[in-house]
Amino acid sequence: MIRLGDKGHEVALCQRMLLEKGYSVSVDADFGPKTLSVVKQFQKDYLLLADGIVGQMTWEPLLKLPNFCPKTPQKFIVHNGKPWPIKWDRVVLWDEPGGLKSNPGCYYNNSGKAERKPTLFVNHWDVCVSSESCAEVLNRRKVSVHFCIDGDGTIYQLLDTQHGAWHAGFNTINKNSIGVEINNAYYLKYQKNAVHRGLGERPIQTNGIVHGRTLKPFTWFYDAQLRALKALWGSVSEQHGIPLDYPKNEDGSLCTTIHQGCKKLEFEGLCNHYNFTERKIDCAGLDIPNLISTIL
């Protein structure tokens, strides 16, 4: 819940969602009188109590992807200080108001070094209630990731992809990959947190197969997150030349356990964290082949 006088990440998110839906407001992460006025107008337009307080009832319509967006500037992700276009309207860089970032000392700093040429894109889920909390956990643990995708489909870039993020557990993999943490608290008991955020109940995944076993049902990604993920895959593939391919079994099906080609850097493409170690199960149930087919 945010209101007049509040500042920070959630305020910037609210302002971005208002701007996305055609309301005139500055994204400065400061809930001032102008933002209050716009919030009240939004609430009136959506037949809500126009009290200027952004709680669950206001977040629900605010966070939904609109049927169309007003003309907005082209969004970008960044590699080696240079922007690269992405076909997705909800993108926030680390230096923008309300952005998320990796702290110095939590990644390989490749500033001024030869151009990094990653060959892998590694998918993770964060087991956190939001991308903001994920960024806090990563920095506290002195690790990092390049991107987070929040429940509403917002892509946060925390780190220039020229740098190597500490996300996959192996130095060789970290130095040759790009990583994303897709927001998903995983455990069913956290459904109430998603509802409280105004996102609604998450889908339930019942086909999470990994390392030869089927996991108990767990919360899954929203459609907006999967659409954002595909946009990110497409942009990174074009930028770095990472193939839109996936680790395969001998019969050509998706490998749902450790893949030696991934571990030995003989495979190039999109993979899941579980492809490197039996200690990890993310992202079990992610149908990479089907998602890729809708990009190509």
C-alpha positions as CSV (number, residue, x, y, z in Angstrom):
1,M,0.0,0.0,0.0
2,I,1.4,3.4,-1.0
3,R,0.1,6.9,-0.4
4,L,1.0,10.6,-0.4
5,G,4.5,11.2,0.9
6,D,5.8,7.7,0.1
7,K,8.9,7.2,-2.0
8,G,10.7,4.3,-3.7
9,H,10.3,1.3,-5.9
10,E,6.6,0.8,-5.5
11,V,5.8,4.4,-6.2
12,A,7.9,4.3,-9.4
13,L,6.0,1.2,-10.4
14,C,2.7,2.8,-9.8
15,Q,3.7,5.9,-11.8
16,R,4.9,3.7,-14.7
17,M,1.6,1.8,-14.8
18,L,-0.3,5.0,-14.8
19,L,1.8,6.4,-17.7
20,E,1.4,3.1,-19.6
21,K,-2.4,3.6,-19.4
22,G,-2.3,7.1,-20.8
23,Y,-2.2,9.2,-17.6
24,S,0.2,12.1,-17.4
25,V,2.6,11.7,-14.5
26,S,6.3,11.9,-14.0
27,V,8.2,8.7,-13.0
28,D,10.3,10.0,-10.1
29,A,9.5,7.5,-7.3
30,D,8.0,10.3,-5.3
31,F,4.3,10.1,-4.4
32,G,3.6,13.9,-4.4
33,P,0.5,16.0,-5.0
34,K,0.6,15.5,-8.8
35,T,0.7,11.7,-8.4
36,L,-2.1,11.8,-5.8
37,S,-4.3,13.7,-8.2
38,V,-3.6,11.3,-11.1
39,V,-4.2,8.2,-8.8
40,K,-7.6,9.7,-7.7
41,Q,-8.5,10.2,-11.4
42,F,-7.5,6.6,-12.2
43,Q,-9.6,5.4,-9.3
44,K,-12.6,7.4,-10.5
45,D,-12.2,6.1,-14.0
46,Y,-12.2,2.5,-12.7
47,L,-15.1,3.0,-10.4
48,L,-13.0,2.6,-7.3
49,L,-13.0,4.6,-4.0
50,A,-11.1,7.7,-5.0
51,D,-9.1,8.1,-1.8
52,G,-5.6,8.4,-3.4
53,I,-4.3,5.3,-1.6
54,V,-3.0,2.5,-3.8
55,G,-3.9,-0.7,-2.1
56,Q,-4.9,-4.1,-3.5
57,M,-8.1,-2.9,-5.2
58,T,-6.2,-0.2,-7.1
59,W,-3.2,-2.4,-7.9
60,E,-5.4,-5.0,-9.6
61,P,-6.4,-2.9,-12.6
62,L,-3.2,-0.9,-12.5
63,L,-0.9,-3.8,-13.1
64,K,-2.9,-5.5,-15.8
65,L,-1.5,-5.3,-19.3
66,P,-3.6,-2.9,-21.3
67,N,-5.2,-4.0,-24.6
68,F,-3.1,-1.3,-26.2
69,C,-0.4,1.1,-25.0
70,P,-0.1,4.8,-25.9
71,K,2.9,5.5,-28.1
72,T,5.9,5.2,-25.7
73,P,9.6,5.5,-26.3
74,Q,11.4,2.4,-27.6
75,K,12.5,0.2,-24.6
76,F,16.1,-1.1,-24.4
77,I,18.3,-3.5,-22.5
78,V,22.0,-2.6,-22.2
79,H,25.3,-4.3,-23.2
80,N,28.6,-2.6,-22.6
81,G,26.9,0.7,-22.2
82,K,25.1,0.5,-25.5
83,P,21.3,0.2,-25.8
84,W,19.7,-2.7,-27.6
85,P,16.0,-2.7,-28.5
86,I,13.5,-5.1,-26.9
87,K,10.0,-5.7,-28.0
88,W,8.4,-5.2,-24.6
89,D,7.0,-2.0,-23.0
90,R,7.7,-2.9,-19.4
91,V,11.5,-2.6,-19.0
92,V,13.3,-0.7,-16.2
93,L,17.1,-0.2,-16.1
94,W,19.2,-0.1,-12.9
95,D,19.7,3.6,-13.1
96,E,16.1,4.6,-13.6
97,P,13.8,5.6,-10.7
98,G,12.7,2.5,-8.9
99,G,15.2,0.4,-10.7
100,L,16.9,-2.6,-9.2
101,K,20.7,-3.1,-9.2
102,S,23.5,-5.5,-8.3
103,N,25.9,-4.0,-5.8
104,P,29.6,-3.7,-6.6
105,G,31.5,-6.8,-5.5
106,C,28.7,-9.1,-6.4
107,Y,29.7,-9.7,-10.0
108,Y,32.7,-9.9,-12.4
109,N,33.3,-6.2,-13.4
110,N,34.3,-6.3,-17.1
111,S,34.4,-2.5,-17.6
112,G,37.0,-1.6,-20.2
113,K,37.8,-5.2,-21.0
114,A,37.2,-7.1,-24.2
115,E,33.7,-7.5,-25.4
116,R,32.0,-10.3,-23.5
117,K,30.4,-13.0,-25.8
118,P,28.0,-15.1,-23.7
119,T,26.8,-18.3,-25.2
120,L,24.1,-19.4,-22.6
121,F,21.0,-17.8,-21.3
122,V,20.1,-19.4,-17.9
123,N,16.5,-19.3,-16.5
124,H,15.9,-19.3,-12.7
125,W,12.9,-18.7,-10.5
126,D,13.6,-16.6,-7.4
127,V,11.4,-18.1,-4.6
128,C,10.7,-14.6,-3.5
129,V,7.5,-12.5,-3.2
130,S,8.7,-9.9,-5.6
131,S,11.6,-8.9,-7.8
132,E,12.5,-6.2,-5.4
133,S,12.9,-8.7,-2.6
134,C,14.9,-10.9,-4.9
135,A,17.4,-8.1,-5.6
136,E,17.7,-7.6,-1.8
137,V,18.4,-11.3,-1.2
138,L,20.9,-11.5,-4.1
139,N,22.9,-8.5,-2.8
140,R,22.8,-9.8,0.8
141,R,24.2,-13.1,-0.4
142,K,26.8,-11.4,-2.5
143,V,25.6,-12.9,-5.8
144,S,23.9,-11.4,-8.8
145,V,21.8,-11.8,-12.0
146,H,21.4,-9.7,-15.1
147,F,17.6,-9.6,-15.2
148,C,14.5,-10.1,-13.0
149,I,11.0,-10.5,-14.3
150,D,8.4,-9.4,-11.8
151,G,4.9,-10.8,-11.5
152,D,3.3,-8.0,-13.6
153,G,5.8,-8.7,-16.5
154,T,8.2,-5.9,-15.8
155,I,11.7,-6.7,-16.8
156,Y,14.3,-5.2,-14.5
157,Q,17.9,-5.1,-15.7
158,L,20.2,-5.1,-12.7
159,L,23.5,-5.4,-14.5
160,D,25.0,-4.5,-17.8
161,T,25.4,-7.8,-19.7
162,Q,29.0,-6.9,-20.4
163,H,29.6,-8.0,-16.7
164,G,29.5,-11.6,-15.5
165,A,26.8,-12.3,-13.0
166,W,27.3,-14.8,-10.2
167,H,24.1,-16.8,-10.7
168,A,24.8,-20.4,-11.9
169,G,27.2,-21.7,-9.3
170,F,30.1,-22.4,-11.6
171,N,32.7,-19.7,-12.6
172,T,33.0,-21.0,-16.1
173,I,29.2,-20.8,-16.6
174,N,28.9,-17.4,-15.0
175,K,31.5,-15.9,-17.2
176,N,29.8,-17.3,-20.4
177,S,26.1,-16.7,-19.6
178,I,23.3,-14.3,-19.0
179,G,20.8,-15.0,-16.2
180,V,17.3,-14.1,-15.3
181,E,15.3,-14.6,-12.1
182,I,11.6,-15.0,-12.8
183,N,9.5,-14.0,-9.8
184,N,7.7,-17.0,-8.3
185,A,7.5,-17.7,-4.6
186,Y,6.9,-21.4,-5.6
187,Y,5.1,-22.6,-2.4
188,L,1.3,-22.6,-2.5
189,K,1.1,-20.9,0.9
190,Y,2.4,-17.7,-0.8
191,Q,-0.7,-17.3,-3.1
192,K,-2.1,-14.8,-0.6
193,N,1.0,-12.6,-1.1
194,A,0.4,-12.5,-4.9
195,V,-3.3,-11.6,-4.3
196,H,-2.3,-8.9,-1.8
197,R,0.0,-7.4,-4.4
198,G,-2.9,-7.1,-6.8
199,L,-1.7,-9.7,-9.2
200,G,-4.4,-12.3,-8.5
201,E,-3.8,-15.9,-7.9
202,R,-1.0,-17.5,-9.8
203,P,-1.5,-20.5,-12.1
204,I,-0.6,-23.8,-10.6
205,Q,2.1,-26.0,-12.2
206,T,1.4,-29.8,-11.9
207,N,3.8,-31.0,-14.6
208,G,7.1,-29.9,-13.0
209,I,9.3,-32.8,-14.0
210,V,13.0,-32.6,-13.1
211,H,15.8,-35.1,-12.4
212,G,13.4,-38.0,-13.2
213,R,10.6,-37.1,-10.7
214,T,7.5,-35.0,-10.8
215,L,7.4,-32.2,-8.2
216,K,4.3,-31.6,-6.0
217,P,2.1,-28.8,-7.4
218,F,3.6,-25.3,-7.1
219,T,2.8,-21.8,-8.1
220,W,3.6,-20.9,-11.7
221,F,4.4,-17.9,-13.9
222,Y,1.7,-15.4,-15.0
223,D,1.2,-15.1,-18.8
224,A,2.7,-11.6,-18.6
225,Q,5.9,-13.1,-17.3
226,L,6.1,-15.7,-20.0
227,R,5.5,-13.0,-22.7
228,A,8.2,-10.8,-21.1
229,L,10.6,-13.8,-21.0
230,K,10.1,-14.5,-24.7
231,A,10.8,-10.9,-25.5
232,L,13.9,-11.0,-23.4
233,W,15.1,-14.2,-25.1
234,G,14.5,-12.7,-28.5
235,S,16.4,-9.5,-27.7
236,V,19.3,-11.3,-26.1
237,S,19.5,-13.7,-29.0
238,E,19.7,-10.9,-31.6
239,Q,22.2,-8.9,-29.5
240,H,24.6,-11.7,-28.6
241,G,23.9,-14.4,-31.2
242,I,22.8,-16.9,-28.5
243,P,20.7,-19.5,-30.5
244,L,17.0,-19.9,-29.6
245,D,17.7,-23.6,-28.9
246,Y,17.4,-25.8,-25.8
247,P,19.3,-28.8,-24.2
248,K,18.0,-32.0,-25.8
249,N,17.8,-35.7,-25.0
250,E,18.8,-38.2,-27.6
251,D,15.3,-38.2,-29.0
252,G,15.3,-34.4,-29.4
253,S,13.0,-33.7,-26.4
254,L,13.8,-31.1,-23.7
255,C,16.4,-32.4,-21.2
256,T,14.9,-32.0,-17.7
257,T,18.0,-33.0,-15.7
258,I,21.8,-32.3,-15.8
259,H,23.0,-31.8,-19.4
260,Q,26.7,-32.4,-20.0
261,G,26.7,-30.1,-23.0
262,C,25.6,-27.2,-20.8
263,K,28.2,-28.0,-18.0
264,K,31.0,-28.3,-20.6
265,L,30.0,-25.2,-22.5
266,E,29.5,-27.3,-25.6
267,F,25.8,-26.3,-25.9
268,E,24.8,-22.8,-26.9
269,G,21.3,-21.5,-26.2
270,L,18.6,-21.3,-23.5
271,C,18.7,-23.6,-20.5
272,N,17.4,-24.0,-16.9
273,H,19.4,-23.9,-13.7
274,Y,18.7,-27.6,-13.1
275,N,20.7,-28.4,-16.3
276,F,23.9,-27.9,-14.2
277,T,23.3,-29.6,-10.9
278,E,20.8,-32.0,-9.2
279,R,20.7,-29.5,-6.3
280,K,18.5,-27.2,-8.3
281,I,15.0,-27.7,-9.7
282,D,14.4,-24.3,-11.4
283,C,12.7,-23.9,-13.9
284,A,11.0,-27.3,-13.9
285,G,7.9,-27.2,-16.0
286,L,9.1,-24.4,-18.3
287,D,8.3,-25.5,-21.8
288,I,11.2,-23.9,-23.7
289,P,10.5,-25.6,-27.0
290,N,6.9,-24.4,-27.1
291,L,7.8,-20.9,-26.1
292,I,10.6,-20.7,-28.7
293,S,8.2,-21.8,-31.4
294,T,6.0,-18.7,-30.8
295,I,9.1,-16.4,-31.1
296,L,10.5,-17.9,-34.4
